[in-house]
């Protein structure tokens, strides 16, 4: 499937606060993400607590050891919502 990609202001703000090393990891992860958000290397999985709260399926992708990005699908649009530690799940 061909996806289009959007980011929220929250995601862009959180991305700016990452360290240089984390930004580098994020760039590498998003290279794969743009090709396929469900690429096995990203360990994409549903976040049930957020999905229930927002009444839509929220997914998380692995960026590095304690860095995750969360997104949801709106048709063929992938909307990146936030990036950060596991604390973003709350």
C-alpha positions in Angstrom: 0.0 0.0 0.0 1.2 3.5 -0.7 1.0 5.6 2.4 1.0 9.4 2.8 2.6 10.8 5.9 1.7 13.6 8.3 3.1 14.7 11.7 1.3 16.5 14.5 2.7 19.6 16.2 3.3 17.5 19.3 5.4 15.1 17.3 7.5 17.9 15.7 8.0 19.6 19.1 9.1 16.3 20.7 11.4 15.5 17.7 13.2 18.9 18.2 13.9 18.0 21.9 15.7 14.8 21.1 19.5 14.5 21.5 21.7 14.5 18.4 22.2 10.7 18.8 18.4 10.1 19.1 17.7 12.3 16.1 20.2 10.1 14.1 18.4 7.0 15.2 15.1 8.5 14.3 16.3 9.4 10.8 17.4 5.8 10.3 14.1 4.4 11.6 12.0 6.7 9.6 13.9 5.7 6.4 12.4 2.2 6.9 9.1 3.7 8.3 8.5 5.6 5.0 8.9 2.4 3.0 6.7 0.3 5.3 5.4 1.4 8.8 4.9 -2.3 9.5 8.5 -3.4 8.6 9.5 -6.1 11.1 12.7 -4.2 11.9 10.6 -1.5 13.5 8.8 -3.9 15.8 5.5 -2.2 15.2 2.8 -3.1 17.7 -0.5 -1.8 18.9 -0.7 0.2 22.2 -4.0 -1.1 23.6 -4.2 1.5 26.4 -3.9 4.4 24.0 -6.1 2.8 21.4 -8.9 2.4 24.0 -8.5 6.0 25.2 -8.5 7.6 21.7 -11.0 5.1 20.2 -8.7 4.3 17.3 -5.8 1.9 16.8 -2.6 3.5 18.0 0.7 1.9 17.0 4.3 2.2 18.3 7.5 1.7 16.4 10.9 1.0 17.9 13.5 3.7 17.2 16.2 2.7 19.8 16.4 1.1 23.2 14.1 3.5 25.0 12.8 5.6 22.2 9.5 5.0 20.5 7.3 6.8 18.0 3.5 6.4 18.0 1.2 6.8 15.1 -2.2 5.9 13.8 -3.7 5.3 10.3 -6.4 7.4 8.8 -7.1 5.6 5.6 -3.9 5.8 3.6 -2.4 8.5 5.8 0.0 7.6 8.5 -0.2 10.3 11.3 2.9 10.4 13.6 1.6 11.6 16.9 4.6 11.6 19.3 8.1 10.4 19.8 9.9 9.8 23.1 10.5 7.3 25.9 7.8 4.8 27.1 6.3 7.7 29.0 4.5 8.8 25.9 2.2 5.8 26.3 0.6 7.6 29.3 
